[in-house]
Amino acid sequence: GCAPEEAADLVAGLGDSGLDVRGLMGVAAAGDPDRARAQFGRLAALASALDLPELSMGMSADLEAAVAEGATIVRVGTALFGPRPPR
């Protein structure tokens, strides 16, 4: 992972190493759908600027905001399997 301002250099460096970077992944702050949507929007803009087609963002609690902002992959384990048991 990296800070957004470091993403272009990271993607370029990985490409120079022979890796085919296809997209970005991000997890938004939990508990605030408006804040999550804003974070997803910024990640989508970054992926677009880097010409990356895949965008993995959103989990069960915020998948609607992620899809609205362009997610191509969402993680919905809790919606499918329920909450994790306590440790």
Residue pairs with C-beta under 8 A, 6 or more apart in sequence:
2 10
4 42
4 43
4 46
7 24
7 46
7 50
8 49
8 50
11 21
11 50
11 52
14 21
15 21
21 52
22 52
22 53
22 54
23 47
23 52
23 53
23 54
23 55
23 56
23 72
23 73
24 43
24 46
24 47
24 50
24 52
24 54
24 55
24 56
24 57
25 55
25 56
25 57
25 73
26 39
26 40
26 43
26 56
26 57
27 57
27 59
28 35
28 36
28 37
28 39
28 40
28 57
28 58
28 62
28 65
28 66
29 35
29 36
29 39
30 36
30 61
30 62
33 62
33 64
33 65
36 62
36 65
36 66
37 62
37 65
37 68
37 69
40 57
40 58
40 62
40 65
40 66
40 68
40 69
40 70
40 71
41 69
43 55
43 57
43 69
44 55
44 57
44 69
44 70
47 53
47 54
47 55
47 70
53 72
54 72
54 73
55 70
55 71
55 72
55 73
56 71
56 72
56 73
56 74
56 75
57 66
57 69
57 71
57 73
57 74
58 65
58 66
58 67
58 71
58 74
58 75
59 66
59 74
59 75
59 76
59 77
59 78
60 75
60 76
60 77
60 78
60 79
61 78
63 71
63 74
63 76
63 79
66 74
67 74
78 84
